[in-house]
Amino acid sequence: MSVRARLSAALLAAGRPVAAPDLARALDVAPDAVEEAIRDLQATLDASDLGLLVEEVAGGYRLVVHPTVVPDLHAFLAPPPLPHLSHAAIETLALIAYHQPISRGELEAARGASCVSTLETLQERELVKVVGRKEVVGRPLLYGTTDRFLVEFGLASLEDLPDLASGPDAFLRG
C-alpha cells in the first residue's frame, strides 16, 4: 500500500492533528516522504473533488471536510460548539495568547480584576495550561495556550493570531 494511502488512513483514524514526525514514525517512512505524501494526498483530494481537505493546524495535519461542502452538511455535522466563554474568559484568554507565558498577577494587573475562577474555567476546557514558573520571589505559575486552543480557533500556530491593531473582535474571528 502506498505512503499516501497509509497517510490518509492514519489521518482519518487519528481524528486529531498529528505532527509530521509522528506520522513518519507511525508509517515507518522518512519525514520527507510524509511531507511529499501530504502534498500528493491534497492534490488527489482536490482533483477528485471528494469534499475533503488536509488541514495544517496546531503543529500537525488532520483530514477535514472541505469548507465549501460544510453548508450542505449542517444536519450531519453538528459538532459541539466551543462552550460559551464569558467576556472575562475571552479577555483573559486573549491576554494569555498574546503575552504568554504570563502569570496570574500579570493577568490581574492587565485586567484590573481577579481571574482565579476564569483561569480554572480555561484550564478545565483545556484552552490554557501551566507552562512553568516565573523566576521571581514566590515563583508564580506561568500560563500559556494549549494545542486545543489552536484547534478551536483554527490556527496552525500562534504566529497566525490576528494582529492586535485589527481590533478586539479579530481574536474571535480568528
N, C-alpha and C positions, 0 to 999 in steps of 0.2 A: 504494500500500500504506500502511496506517495506521502511525502512530508506534508504537502498541502492537505491531503485527506485526513491525516492523523492530527494535524493542527486544527482543522475545522472541528473535528470531533472533540478534541481537547477543550477548545473554547466553548463549545456547546455544553459539554459535560460540566465544566467548571462553574458556569453561571455567574462568574465574577471576573474582575480584571486579573489577568495573570501576566507577570513580568516576562519579558523575552528570555532572560537567563533561566527562569523556572521552566518555561516551555522547552527550551533547549535540553535541559536535564531530563525532563519527563519524556521527551521524544527521542532522547539519546542522539541528538544531532548537534552540529556546531551552531553557535549563536548567529553567525552569518546566514546559515541555512534557514533559521527561523524568520529572520527579517525578510529574506527573499520569499519564503513561503507566505508570509503575511501579505506582501505586495501582490504576489500571484493570486492568493485567495481573494483579495479585494478586487483585482481586475476580473477574475472569473465571476464573482458576485455581480459586479457592475454589468458585465457583458451578458450574463444570463438573466438579468432583470428578475432576481429572486426576492427582492424586498428585504435583503439583509445587508449588514454593514459591519466591517471590523472597525471598532471604535478604540482609539487610544485614550485611556482615562486612568487617573490615579497611578501612573507609572507602569501600566500594563495594557493588555489588549483584551477586549471582550467582543463577543458576537451579539449584535443587537438588531432589532427591527429598524429598517431604513426610515428616517424621519418622514419621507414623502408618503409612506404607507400608513403611518400611525393614525391619521384621522379616520381611515377606513376600518380600523381595528379597535376603536374605543370600547366596544362591547366586550371584546376579548381581553384587552389589555387594561384591566382596571388595577394598576399597581397601587399599593397603598401610598398615598401622598406623604411627603415629609410631614410628620406631625406638626401641627401649628406651633410656631415659636412666637413667644411674646416679643414685643418691641425691645424689651430689655435683653432678651436672649439673642435676638438678631444683632443688636448693638454690641453686645459682649462678644459674640461670635466674629463679627467684623473686626473688632479690635484685636482679637487673638489672631485672626487670619493675616492681618496686615502687619502686626507688630510682634509676632512670635519669635522666640519664646518670650512670654510675658508673665509676670507674677500677678497674683490676686491683688496685691497692694497697688500695683501699677494700673490694673484694670479699674479698680475702685477710684483711684485718683482721676483717671480719664473720664469715668462715667459720673463721678460725684455721688455714688451710691454703692451700697453693699452689693456684692454679686455672688455671695456664697451659694444661695439656692439656685441661681442661674447657672453657675459652673457645675453644680451637681446635675442639673437637668441636661446640660450639654454633654456631660460625661455619660450619663445614662443612655442618651441617644447616640453615643459613640461618635460625636462630631468633634469633640476635643479630648485630649488626654494629657496626663502629666508627662513632660519630656525631660525633666531634670530638676535641679535645684540651683538657685542663684547663689553665687559665691560672695555673699554678704552676711553680716551678723543675722542669725536666725535661720539662714539658709531656706528662704521661702520656696515653695514649689513653683515651677515654671510650666506654663501651659502652651500647647500647640494644637494644630488641627490634625485630624486623622485621615486615613485613606477614604473612609466613609464620607467625610466632608467633601473630598474631591469628587467622589462618585455622585453624591446627592446634588452637587452643584454643577456637575458636568465638566469638571476641569481636569485636564491632563496633568497639570502641576500647579503649584502656587504662582508661577510666573503668568498663568492665564487669568489671574484675578483682574477684574476691571480696574482701570486707573482711578484713583481716588478723586481726581479732578472731574470725572464724569458724573459725580453726584451720588448721594446716598442710595438711591434706588438701583444703581448699577450693580451693587453687590447681589441684590435679589434676582436681577435679570440674568446674572452670571453669563 
